[in-house]
Amino acid sequence: MNVQLSPHPSGAPVYTVQAGENEFEIAAFGGQLLSWTKGGVPILFANRLHAIQDAQTPYRGGAPICFPYFSKGLLLPDGTLVEPQHGRARVTTWEAEAGQTLVFRTEQPSADGYGPTAFRCEIAYGFADDLQIDATITNVGDRPAPFQF
């Protein structure tokens, strides 16, 4: 596995991983897989033509991480609407650690009205002939709270 780090126009790093005939791009901004090409054939791609690259707007395409809620939090117990859509993790620059896998970590406050608590989310991308994505979510706050992923 070969990992290259390059700056994205938004300023957040992008990791390009070569593993066999696979090439993956993963952005620290949003912690998300942007593209996957296998043997030169696109499996998953970012919508670069319509992407806003301002480090505030989520990427288009790829495999986004929606956390700690999906949509505008409409599934929360009291119907509270929360912003931004699909959670703050999509507009956060995640910490990254490269090894046999790429691991991205972030801490996010719970959805509005259910704190004070926070969740730690860890996404591990494993590369071989295919892609494996594992998520670990931990409530690191002092109260129970709902979340969506």
Phi and psi in radians as a Rosetta constraint file:
Dihedral C 1 N 2 CA 2 C 2 CIRCULARHARMONIC -2.075 0.35
Dihedral N 2 CA 2 C 2 N 3 CIRCULARHARMONIC 2.241 0.35
Dihedral C 2 N 3 CA 3 C 3 CIRCULARHARMONIC -2.063 0.35
Dihedral N 3 CA 3 C 3 N 4 CIRCULARHARMONIC 2.208 0.35
Dihedral C 3 N 4 CA 4 C 4 CIRCULARHARMONIC -2.006 0.35
Dihedral N 4 CA 4 C 4 N 5 CIRCULARHARMONIC 2.450 0.35
Dihedral C 4 N 5 CA 5 C 5 CIRCULARHARMONIC -1.937 0.35
Dihedral N 5 CA 5 C 5 N 6 CIRCULARHARMONIC 2.273 0.35
Dihedral C 5 N 6 CA 6 C 6 CIRCULARHARMONIC -2.417 0.35
Dihedral N 6 CA 6 C 6 N 7 CIRCULARHARMONIC 2.639 0.35
Dihedral C 6 N 7 CA 7 C 7 CIRCULARHARMONIC -1.360 0.35
Dihedral N 7 CA 7 C 7 N 8 CIRCULARHARMONIC 2.522 0.35
Dihedral C 7 N 8 CA 8 C 8 CIRCULARHARMONIC -1.694 0.35
Dihedral N 8 CA 8 C 8 N 9 CIRCULARHARMONIC 2.698 0.35
Dihedral C 8 N 9 CA 9 C 9 CIRCULARHARMONIC -0.923 0.35
Dihedral N 9 CA 9 C 9 N 10 CIRCULARHARMONIC -0.443 0.35
Dihedral C 9 N 10 CA 10 C 10 CIRCULARHARMONIC -1.300 0.35
Dihedral N 10 CA 10 C 10 N 11 CIRCULARHARMONIC -0.258 0.35
Dihedral C 10 N 11 CA 11 C 11 CIRCULARHARMONIC 1.765 0.35
Dihedral N 11 CA 11 C 11 N 12 CIRCULARHARMONIC -0.326 0.35
Dihedral C 11 N 12 CA 12 C 12 CIRCULARHARMONIC -1.443 0.35
Dihedral N 12 CA 12 C 12 N 13 CIRCULARHARMONIC 2.538 0.35
Dihedral C 12 N 13 CA 13 C 13 CIRCULARHARMONIC -1.242 0.35
Dihedral N 13 CA 13 C 13 N 14 CIRCULARHARMONIC 2.638 0.35
Dihedral C 13 N 14 CA 14 C 14 CIRCULARHARMONIC -2.128 0.35
Dihedral N 14 CA 14 C 14 N 15 CIRCULARHARMONIC 2.324 0.35
Dihedral C 14 N 15 CA 15 C 15 CIRCULARHARMONIC -1.755 0.35
Dihedral N 15 CA 15 C 15 N 16 CIRCULARHARMONIC 2.187 0.35
Dihedral C 15 N 16 CA 16 C 16 CIRCULARHARMONIC -1.873 0.35
Dihedral N 16 CA 16 C 16 N 17 CIRCULARHARMONIC 2.157 0.35
Dihedral C 16 N 17 CA 17 C 17 CIRCULARHARMONIC -2.028 0.35
Dihedral N 17 CA 17 C 17 N 18 CIRCULARHARMONIC 2.209 0.35
Dihedral C 17 N 18 CA 18 C 18 CIRCULARHARMONIC -1.820 0.35
Dihedral N 18 CA 18 C 18 N 19 CIRCULARHARMONIC 2.140 0.35
Dihedral C 18 N 19 CA 19 C 19 CIRCULARHARMONIC -2.429 0.35
Dihedral N 19 CA 19 C 19 N 20 CIRCULARHARMONIC 1.782 0.35
Dihedral C 19 N 20 CA 20 C 20 CIRCULARHARMONIC 1.097 0.35
Dihedral N 20 CA 20 C 20 N 21 CIRCULARHARMONIC -2.256 0.35
Dihedral C 20 N 21 CA 21 C 21 CIRCULARHARMONIC -1.569 0.35
Dihedral N 21 CA 21 C 21 N 22 CIRCULARHARMONIC 0.155 0.35
Dihedral C 21 N 22 CA 22 C 22 CIRCULARHARMONIC -1.713 0.35
Dihedral N 22 CA 22 C 22 N 23 CIRCULARHARMONIC 2.513 0.35
Dihedral C 22 N 23 CA 23 C 23 CIRCULARHARMONIC -2.289 0.35
Dihedral N 23 CA 23 C 23 N 24 CIRCULARHARMONIC 2.290 0.35
Dihedral C 23 N 24 CA 24 C 24 CIRCULARHARMONIC -2.166 0.35
Dihedral N 24 CA 24 C 24 N 25 CIRCULARHARMONIC 2.529 0.35
Dihedral C 24 N 25 CA 25 C 25 CIRCULARHARMONIC -2.123 0.35
Dihedral N 25 CA 25 C 25 N 26 CIRCULARHARMONIC 2.220 0.35
Dihedral C 25 N 26 CA 26 C 26 CIRCULARHARMONIC -2.244 0.35
Dihedral N 26 CA 26 C 26 N 27 CIRCULARHARMONIC 2.279 0.35
Dihedral C 26 N 27 CA 27 C 27 CIRCULARHARMONIC -1.700 0.35
Dihedral N 27 CA 27 C 27 N 28 CIRCULARHARMONIC 2.386 0.35
Dihedral C 27 N 28 CA 28 C 28 CIRCULARHARMONIC -1.180 0.35
Dihedral N 28 CA 28 C 28 N 29 CIRCULARHARMONIC -0.561 0.35
Dihedral C 28 N 29 CA 29 C 29 CIRCULARHARMONIC -1.283 0.35
Dihedral N 29 CA 29 C 29 N 30 CIRCULARHARMONIC 1.956 0.35
Dihedral C 29 N 30 CA 30 C 30 CIRCULARHARMONIC 1.526 0.35
Dihedral N 30 CA 30 C 30 N 31 CIRCULARHARMONIC -0.184 0.35
Dihedral C 30 N 31 CA 31 C 31 CIRCULARHARMONIC 1.042 0.35
Dihedral N 31 CA 31 C 31 N 32 CIRCULARHARMONIC 0.487 0.35
Dihedral C 31 N 32 CA 32 C 32 CIRCULARHARMONIC -1.960 0.35
Dihedral N 32 CA 32 C 32 N 33 CIRCULARHARMONIC 2.601 0.35
Dihedral C 32 N 33 CA 33 C 33 CIRCULARHARMONIC -1.225 0.35
Dihedral N 33 CA 33 C 33 N 34 CIRCULARHARMONIC 2.133 0.35
Dihedral C 33 N 34 CA 34 C 34 CIRCULARHARMONIC -1.599 0.35
Dihedral N 34 CA 34 C 34 N 35 CIRCULARHARMONIC -0.720 0.35
Dihedral C 34 N 35 CA 35 C 35 CIRCULARHARMONIC -2.687 0.35
Dihedral N 35 CA 35 C 35 N 36 CIRCULARHARMONIC 2.744 0.35
Dihedral C 35 N 36 CA 36 C 36 CIRCULARHARMONIC -2.540 0.35
Dihedral N 36 CA 36 C 36 N 37 CIRCULARHARMONIC 2.148 0.35
Dihedral C 36 N 37 CA 37 C 37 CIRCULARHARMONIC -2.130 0.35
Dihedral N 37 CA 37 C 37 N 38 CIRCULARHARMONIC 2.321 0.35
Dihedral C 37 N 38 CA 38 C 38 CIRCULARHARMONIC -2.148 0.35
Dihedral N 38 CA 38 C 38 N 39 CIRCULARHARMONIC 2.034 0.35
Dihedral C 38 N 39 CA 39 C 39 CIRCULARHARMONIC 1.046 0.35
Dihedral N 39 CA 39 C 39 N 40 CIRCULARHARMONIC 0.561 0.35
Dihedral C 39 N 40 CA 40 C 40 CIRCULARHARMONIC 1.432 0.35
Dihedral N 40 CA 40 C 40 N 41 CIRCULARHARMONIC -0.023 0.35
Dihedral C 40 N 41 CA 41 C 41 CIRCULARHARMONIC -1.772 0.35
Dihedral N 41 CA 41 C 41 N 42 CIRCULARHARMONIC 2.180 0.35
Dihedral C 41 N 42 CA 42 C 42 CIRCULARHARMONIC -1.170 0.35
Dihedral N 42 CA 42 C 42 N 43 CIRCULARHARMONIC 2.224 0.35
Dihedral C 42 N 43 CA 43 C 43 CIRCULARHARMONIC -1.720 0.35
Dihedral N 43 CA 43 C 43 N 44 CIRCULARHARMONIC -0.729 0.35
Dihedral C 43 N 44 CA 44 C 44 CIRCULARHARMONIC -2.537 0.35
Dihedral N 44 CA 44 C 44 N 45 CIRCULARHARMONIC 2.392 0.35
Dihedral C 44 N 45 CA 45 C 45 CIRCULARHARMONIC -2.472 0.35
Dihedral N 45 CA 45 C 45 N 46 CIRCULARHARMONIC 2.666 0.35
Dihedral C 45 N 46 CA 46 C 46 CIRCULARHARMONIC -1.465 0.35
Dihedral N 46 CA 46 C 46 N 47 CIRCULARHARMONIC 2.602 0.35
Dihedral C 46 N 47 CA 47 C 47 CIRCULARHARMONIC -1.572 0.35
Dihedral N 47 CA 47 C 47 N 48 CIRCULARHARMONIC 1.266 0.35
Dihedral C 47 N 48 CA 48 C 48 CIRCULARHARMONIC -1.077 0.35
Dihedral N 48 CA 48 C 48 N 49 CIRCULARHARMONIC -0.520 0.35
Dihedral C 48 N 49 CA 49 C 49 CIRCULARHARMONIC -1.153 0.35
Dihedral N 49 CA 49 C 49 N 50 CIRCULARHARMONIC -0.472 0.35
Dihedral C 49 N 50 CA 50 C 50 CIRCULARHARMONIC -1.984 0.35
Dihedral N 50 CA 50 C 50 N 51 CIRCULARHARMONIC 0.144 0.35
Dihedral C 50 N 51 CA 51 C 51 CIRCULARHARMONIC -1.341 0.35
Dihedral N 51 CA 51 C 51 N 52 CIRCULARHARMONIC 2.409 0.35
Dihedral C 51 N 52 CA 52 C 52 CIRCULARHARMONIC -1.744 0.35
Dihedral N 52 CA 52 C 52 N 53 CIRCULARHARMONIC 2.114 0.35
Dihedral C 52 N 53 CA 53 C 53 CIRCULARHARMONIC -1.948 0.35
Dihedral N 53 CA 53 C 53 N 54 CIRCULARHARMONIC 1.119 0.35
Dihedral C 53 N 54 CA 54 C 54 CIRCULARHARMONIC -1.976 0.35
Dihedral N 54 CA 54 C 54 N 55 CIRCULARHARMONIC 0.136 0.35
Dihedral C 54 N 55 CA 55 C 55 CIRCULARHARMONIC 1.067 0.35
Dihedral N 55 CA 55 C 55 N 56 CIRCULARHARMONIC 0.391 0.35
Dihedral C 55 N 56 CA 56 C 56 CIRCULARHARMONIC -2.304 0.35
Dihedral N 56 CA 56 C 56 N 57 CIRCULARHARMONIC -0.470 0.35
Dihedral C 56 N 57 CA 57 C 57 CIRCULARHARMONIC -1.809 0.35
Dihedral N 57 CA 57 C 57 N 58 CIRCULARHARMONIC 2.302 0.35
Dihedral C 57 N 58 CA 58 C 58 CIRCULARHARMONIC -1.027 0.35
Dihedral N 58 CA 58 C 58 N 59 CIRCULARHARMONIC 2.627 0.35
Dihedral C 58 N 59 CA 59 C 59 CIRCULARHARMONIC -1.116 0.35
Dihedral N 59 CA 59 C 59 N 60 CIRCULARHARMONIC 2.721 0.35
Dihedral C 59 N 60 CA 60 C 60 CIRCULARHARMONIC -1.791 0.35
Dihedral N 60 CA 60 C 60 N 61 CIRCULARHARMONIC 2.426 0.35
Dihedral C 60 N 61 CA 61 C 61 CIRCULARHARMONIC 1.463 0.35
Dihedral N 61 CA 61 C 61 N 62 CIRCULARHARMONIC -2.954 0.35
Dihedral C 61 N 62 CA 62 C 62 CIRCULARHARMONIC 1.238 0.35
Dihedral N 62 CA 62 C 62 N 63 CIRCULARHARMONIC -2.646 0.35
Dihedral C 62 N 63 CA 63 C 63 CIRCULARHARMONIC -2.170 0.35
Dihedral N 63 CA 63 C 63 N 64 CIRCULARHARMONIC 1.554 0.35
Dihedral C 63 N 64 CA 64 C 64 CIRCULARHARMONIC -1.227 0.35
Dihedral N 64 CA 64 C 64 N 65 CIRCULARHARMONIC 2.650 0.35
Dihedral C 64 N 65 CA 65 C 65 CIRCULARHARMONIC -1.735 0.35
Dihedral N 65 CA 65 C 65 N 66 CIRCULARHARMONIC 2.000 0.35
Dihedral C 65 N 66 CA 66 C 66 CIRCULARHARMONIC -1.759 0.35
Dihedral N 66 CA 66 C 66 N 67 CIRCULARHARMONIC 1.979 0.35
Dihedral C 66 N 67 CA 67 C 67 CIRCULARHARMONIC -2.918 0.35
Dihedral N 67 CA 67 C 67 N 68 CIRCULARHARMONIC 2.436 0.35
Dihedral C 67 N 68 CA 68 C 68 CIRCULARHARMONIC -1.571 0.35
Dihedral N 68 CA 68 C 68 N 69 CIRCULARHARMONIC 0.219 0.35
Dihedral C 68 N 69 CA 69 C 69 CIRCULARHARMONIC -2.660 0.35
Dihedral N 69 CA 69 C 69 N 70 CIRCULARHARMONIC 2.861 0.35
Dihedral C 69 N 70 CA 70 C 70 CIRCULARHARMONIC -1.901 0.35
Dihedral N 70 CA 70 C 70 N 71 CIRCULARHARMONIC 2.689 0.35
Dihedral C 70 N 71 CA 71 C 71 CIRCULARHARMONIC 1.029 0.35
Dihedral N 71 CA 71 C 71 N 72 CIRCULARHARMONIC -2.230 0.35
Dihedral C 71 N 72 CA 72 C 72 CIRCULARHARMONIC -1.982 0.35
Dihedral N 72 CA 72 C 72 N 73 CIRCULARHARMONIC 0.565 0.35
Dihedral C 72 N 73 CA 73 C 73 CIRCULARHARMONIC 1.297 0.35
Dihedral N 73 CA 73 C 73 N 74 CIRCULARHARMONIC 0.352 0.35
Dihedral C 73 N 74 CA 74 C 74 CIRCULARHARMONIC -1.100 0.35
Dihedral N 74 CA 74 C 74 N 75 CIRCULARHARMONIC -0.305 0.35
Dihedral C 74 N 75 CA 75 C 75 CIRCULARHARMONIC -1.545 0.35
Dihedral N 75 CA 75 C 75 N 76 CIRCULARHARMONIC 0.040 0.35
Dihedral C 75 N 76 CA 76 C 76 CIRCULARHARMONIC -1.135 0.35
Dihedral N 76 CA 76 C 76 N 77 CIRCULARHARMONIC 2.640 0.35
Dihedral C 76 N 77 CA 77 C 77 CIRCULARHARMONIC -0.937 0.35
Dihedral N 77 CA 77 C 77 N 78 CIRCULARHARMONIC -0.644 0.35
Dihedral C 77 N 78 CA 78 C 78 CIRCULARHARMONIC -1.783 0.35
Dihedral N 78 CA 78 C 78 N 79 CIRCULARHARMONIC 0.210 0.35
Dihedral C 78 N 79 CA 79 C 79 CIRCULARHARMONIC 1.310 0.35
Dihedral N 79 CA 79 C 79 N 80 CIRCULARHARMONIC 0.259 0.35
Dihedral C 79 N 80 CA 80 C 80 CIRCULARHARMONIC -1.046 0.35
Dihedral N 80 CA 80 C 80 N 81 CIRCULARHARMONIC 2.297 0.35
Dihedral C 80 N 81 CA 81 C 81 CIRCULARHARMONIC -1.558 0.35
Dihedral N 81 CA 81 C 81 N 82 CIRCULARHARMONIC 2.273 0.35
Dihedral C 81 N 82 CA 82 C 82 CIRCULARHARMONIC -2.227 0.35
Dihedral N 82 CA 82 C 82 N 83 CIRCULARHARMONIC 2.652 0.35
Dihedral C 82 N 83 CA 83 C 83 CIRCULARHARMONIC -2.134 0.35
Dihedral N 83 CA 83 C 83 N 84 CIRCULARHARMONIC 2.763 0.35
Dihedral C 83 N 84 CA 84 C 84 CIRCULARHARMONIC -1.372 0.35
Dihedral N 84 CA 84 C 84 N 85 CIRCULARHARMONIC 2.884 0.35
Dihedral C 84 N 85 CA 85 C 85 CIRCULARHARMONIC -0.989 0.35
Dihedral N 85 CA 85 C 85 N 86 CIRCULARHARMONIC 2.377 0.35
Dihedral C 85 N 86 CA 86 C 86 CIRCULARHARMONIC 1.224 0.35
Dihedral N 86 CA 86 C 86 N 87 CIRCULARHARMONIC 0.201 0.35
Dihedral C 86 N 87 CA 87 C 87 CIRCULARHARMONIC 1.650 0.35
Dihedral N 87 CA 87 C 87 N 88 CIRCULARHARMONIC 2.802 0.35
Dihedral C 87 N 88 CA 88 C 88 CIRCULARHARMONIC -1.271 0.35
Dihedral N 88 CA 88 C 88 N 89 CIRCULARHARMONIC -0.354 0.35
Dihedral C 88 N 89 CA 89 C 89 CIRCULARHARMONIC -1.065 0.35
Dihedral N 89 CA 89 C 89 N 90 CIRCULARHARMONIC -0.502 0.35
Dihedral C 89 N 90 CA 90 C 90 CIRCULARHARMONIC -1.237 0.35
Dihedral N 90 CA 90 C 90 N 91 CIRCULARHARMONIC -0.340 0.35
Dihedral C 90 N 91 CA 91 C 91 CIRCULARHARMONIC -2.083 0.35
Dihedral N 91 CA 91 C 91 N 92 CIRCULARHARMONIC 0.481 0.35
Dihedral C 91 N 92 CA 92 C 92 CIRCULARHARMONIC -2.046 0.35
Dihedral N 92 CA 92 C 92 N 93 CIRCULARHARMONIC 2.448 0.35
Dihedral C 92 N 93 CA 93 C 93 CIRCULARHARMONIC -1.478 0.35
Dihedral N 93 CA 93 C 93 N 94 CIRCULARHARMONIC 2.047 0.35
Dihedral C 93 N 94 CA 94 C 94 CIRCULARHARMONIC -1.458 0.35
Dihedral N 94 CA 94 C 94 N 95 CIRCULARHARMONIC 2.636 0.35
Dihedral C 94 N 95 CA 95 C 95 CIRCULARHARMONIC -1.300 0.35
Dihedral N 95 CA 95 C 95 N 96 CIRCULARHARMONIC 2.521 0.35
Dihedral C 95 N 96 CA 96 C 96 CIRCULARHARMONIC -2.266 0.35
Dihedral N 96 CA 96 C 96 N 97 CIRCULARHARMONIC 2.607 0.35
Dihedral C 96 N 97 CA 97 C 97 CIRCULARHARMONIC -2.424 0.35
Dihedral N 97 CA 97 C 97 N 98 CIRCULARHARMONIC 2.150 0.35
Dihedral C 97 N 98 CA 98 C 98 CIRCULARHARMONIC -1.728 0.35
Dihedral N 98 CA 98 C 98 N 99 CIRCULARHARMONIC 2.406 0.35
Dihedral C 98 N 99 CA 99 C 99 CIRCULARHARMONIC -2.816 0.35
Dihedral N 99 CA 99 C 99 N 100 CIRCULARHARMONIC -2.383 0.35
Dihedral C 99 N 100 CA 100 C 100 CIRCULARHARMONIC -1.184 0.35
Dihedral N 100 CA 100 C 100 N 101 CIRCULARHARMONIC -0.401 0.35
Dihedral C 100 N 101 CA 101 C 101 CIRCULARHARMONIC -2.236 0.35
Dihedral N 101 CA 101 C 101 N 102 CIRCULARHARMONIC 2.850 0.35
Dihedral C 101 N 102 CA 102 C 102 CIRCULARHARMONIC -1.735 0.35
Dihedral N 102 CA 102 C 102 N 103 CIRCULARHARMONIC 2.193 0.35
Dihedral C 102 N 103 CA 103 C 103 CIRCULARHARMONIC -2.028 0.35
Dihedral N 103 CA 103 C 103 N 104 CIRCULARHARMONIC 2.231 0.35
Dihedral C 103 N 104 CA 104 C 104 CIRCULARHARMONIC -2.018 0.35
Dihedral N 104 CA 104 C 104 N 105 CIRCULARHARMONIC 2.366 0.35
Dihedral C 104 N 105 CA 105 C 105 CIRCULARHARMONIC -2.272 0.35
Dihedral N 105 CA 105 C 105 N 106 CIRCULARHARMONIC 2.537 0.35
Dihedral C 105 N 106 CA 106 C 106 CIRCULARHARMONIC -2.636 0.35
Dihedral N 106 CA 106 C 106 N 107 CIRCULARHARMONIC 2.706 0.35
Dihedral C 106 N 107 CA 107 C 107 CIRCULARHARMONIC -2.009 0.35
Dihedral N 107 CA 107 C 107 N 108 CIRCULARHARMONIC 2.350 0.35
Dihedral C 107 N 108 CA 108 C 108 CIRCULARHARMONIC -2.251 0.35
Dihedral N 108 CA 108 C 108 N 109 CIRCULARHARMONIC 2.413 0.35
Dihedral C 108 N 109 CA 109 C 109 CIRCULARHARMONIC -1.158 0.35
Dihedral N 109 CA 109 C 109 N 110 CIRCULARHARMONIC 2.728 0.35
Dihedral C 109 N 110 CA 110 C 110 CIRCULARHARMONIC -1.185 0.35
Dihedral N 110 CA 110 C 110 N 111 CIRCULARHARMONIC 2.962 0.35
Dihedral C 110 N 111 CA 111 C 111 CIRCULARHARMONIC -1.054 0.35
Dihedral N 111 CA 111 C 111 N 112 CIRCULARHARMONIC 2.587 0.35
Dihedral C 111 N 112 CA 112 C 112 CIRCULARHARMONIC -0.866 0.35
Dihedral N 112 CA 112 C 112 N 113 CIRCULARHARMONIC 2.387 0.35
Dihedral C 112 N 113 CA 113 C 113 CIRCULARHARMONIC 1.591 0.35
Dihedral N 113 CA 113 C 113 N 114 CIRCULARHARMONIC -0.038 0.35
Dihedral C 113 N 114 CA 114 C 114 CIRCULARHARMONIC -2.126 0.35
Dihedral N 114 CA 114 C 114 N 115 CIRCULARHARMONIC 0.247 0.35
Dihedral C 114 N 115 CA 115 C 115 CIRCULARHARMONIC -1.638 0.35
Dihedral N 115 CA 115 C 115 N 116 CIRCULARHARMONIC -2.970 0.35
Dihedral C 115 N 116 CA 116 C 116 CIRCULARHARMONIC -1.436 0.35
Dihedral N 116 CA 116 C 116 N 117 CIRCULARHARMONIC 2.128 0.35
Dihedral C 116 N 117 CA 117 C 117 CIRCULARHARMONIC -2.713 0.35
Dihedral N 117 CA 117 C 117 N 118 CIRCULARHARMONIC 2.933 0.35
Dihedral C 117 N 118 CA 118 C 118 CIRCULARHARMONIC -2.552 0.35
Dihedral N 118 CA 118 C 118 N 119 CIRCULARHARMONIC 2.658 0.35
Dihedral C 118 N 119 CA 119 C 119 CIRCULARHARMONIC -1.978 0.35
Dihedral N 119 CA 119 C 119 N 120 CIRCULARHARMONIC 2.464 0.35
Dihedral C 119 N 120 CA 120 C 120 CIRCULARHARMONIC -1.794 0.35
Dihedral N 120 CA 120 C 120 N 121 CIRCULARHARMONIC 2.269 0.35
Dihedral C 120 N 121 CA 121 C 121 CIRCULARHARMONIC -2.088 0.35
Dihedral N 121 CA 121 C 121 N 122 CIRCULARHARMONIC 2.257 0.35
Dihedral C 121 N 122 CA 122 C 122 CIRCULARHARMONIC -2.159 0.35
Dihedral N 122 CA 122 C 122 N 123 CIRCULARHARMONIC 2.192 0.35
Dihedral C 122 N 123 CA 123 C 123 CIRCULARHARMONIC -1.996 0.35
Dihedral N 123 CA 123 C 123 N 124 CIRCULARHARMONIC 2.130 0.35
Dihedral C 123 N 124 CA 124 C 124 CIRCULARHARMONIC -1.937 0.35
Dihedral N 124 CA 124 C 124 N 125 CIRCULARHARMONIC 2.107 0.35
Dihedral C 124 N 125 CA 125 C 125 CIRCULARHARMONIC -1.745 0.35
Dihedral N 125 CA 125 C 125 N 126 CIRCULARHARMONIC 2.094 0.35
Dihedral C 125 N 126 CA 126 C 126 CIRCULARHARMONIC -1.923 0.35
Dihedral N 126 CA 126 C 126 N 127 CIRCULARHARMONIC 2.398 0.35
Dihedral C 126 N 127 CA 127 C 127 CIRCULARHARMONIC -2.111 0.35
Dihedral N 127 CA 127 C 127 N 128 CIRCULARHARMONIC 2.334 0.35
Dihedral C 127 N 128 CA 128 C 128 CIRCULARHARMONIC -2.710 0.35
Dihedral N 128 CA 128 C 128 N 129 CIRCULARHARMONIC -2.258 0.35
Dihedral C 128 N 129 CA 129 C 129 CIRCULARHARMONIC -1.233 0.35
Dihedral N 129 CA 129 C 129 N 130 CIRCULARHARMONIC -0.407 0.35
Dihedral C 129 N 130 CA 130 C 130 CIRCULARHARMONIC -2.347 0.35
Dihedral N 130 CA 130 C 130 N 131 CIRCULARHARMONIC -2.872 0.35
Dihedral C 130 N 131 CA 131 C 131 CIRCULARHARMONIC -2.072 0.35
Dihedral N 131 CA 131 C 131 N 132 CIRCULARHARMONIC 2.397 0.35
Dihedral C 131 N 132 CA 132 C 132 CIRCULARHARMONIC -2.132 0.35
Dihedral N 132 CA 132 C 132 N 133 CIRCULARHARMONIC 2.277 0.35
Dihedral C 132 N 133 CA 133 C 133 CIRCULARHARMONIC -2.108 0.35
Dihedral N 133 CA 133 C 133 N 134 CIRCULARHARMONIC 2.112 0.35
Dihedral C 133 N 134 CA 134 C 134 CIRCULARHARMONIC -2.058 0.35
Dihedral N 134 CA 134 C 134 N 135 CIRCULARHARMONIC 2.406 0.35
Dihedral C 134 N 135 CA 135 C 135 CIRCULARHARMONIC -2.096 0.35
Dihedral N 135 CA 135 C 135 N 136 CIRCULARHARMONIC 2.409 0.35
Dihedral C 135 N 136 CA 136 C 136 CIRCULARHARMONIC -2.211 0.35
Dihedral N 136 CA 136 C 136 N 137 CIRCULARHARMONIC 2.165 0.35
Dihedral C 136 N 137 CA 137 C 137 CIRCULARHARMONIC -2.091 0.35
Dihedral N 137 CA 137 C 137 N 138 CIRCULARHARMONIC 2.257 0.35
Dihedral C 137 N 138 CA 138 C 138 CIRCULARHARMONIC -2.244 0.35
Dihedral N 138 CA 138 C 138 N 139 CIRCULARHARMONIC 2.315 0.35
Dihedral C 138 N 139 CA 139 C 139 CIRCULARHARMONIC -1.431 0.35
Dihedral N 139 CA 139 C 139 N 140 CIRCULARHARMONIC 1.931 0.35
Dihedral C 139 N 140 CA 140 C 140 CIRCULARHARMONIC -1.783 0.35
Dihedral N 140 CA 140 C 140 N 141 CIRCULARHARMONIC 0.126 0.35
Dihedral C 140 N 141 CA 141 C 141 CIRCULARHARMONIC -1.567 0.35
Dihedral N 141 CA 141 C 141 N 142 CIRCULARHARMONIC -2.949 0.35
Dihedral C 141 N 142 CA 142 C 142 CIRCULARHARMONIC -1.876 0.35
Dihedral N 142 CA 142 C 142 N 143 CIRCULARHARMONIC 0.165 0.35
Dihedral C 142 N 143 CA 143 C 143 CIRCULARHARMONIC -2.445 0.35
Dihedral N 143 CA 143 C 143 N 144 CIRCULARHARMONIC 2.653 0.35
Dihedral C 143 N 144 CA 144 C 144 CIRCULARHARMONIC -1.162 0.35
Dihedral N 144 CA 144 C 144 N 145 CIRCULARHARMONIC 2.608 0.35
Dihedral C 144 N 145 CA 145 C 145 CIRCULARHARMONIC -2.735 0.35
Dihedral N 145 CA 145 C 145 N 146 CIRCULARHARMONIC 2.565 0.35
Dihedral C 145 N 146 CA 146 C 146 CIRCULARHARMONIC -1.329 0.35
Dihedral N 146 CA 146 C 146 N 147 CIRCULARHARMONIC 2.705 0.35
Dihedral C 146 N 147 CA 147 C 147 CIRCULARHARMONIC -2.630 0.35
Dihedral N 147 CA 147 C 147 N 148 CIRCULARHARMONIC 2.860 0.35
Dihedral C 147 N 148 CA 148 C 148 CIRCULARHARMONIC -2.292 0.35
Dihedral N 148 CA 148 C 148 N 149 CIRCULARHARMONIC 2.626 0.35
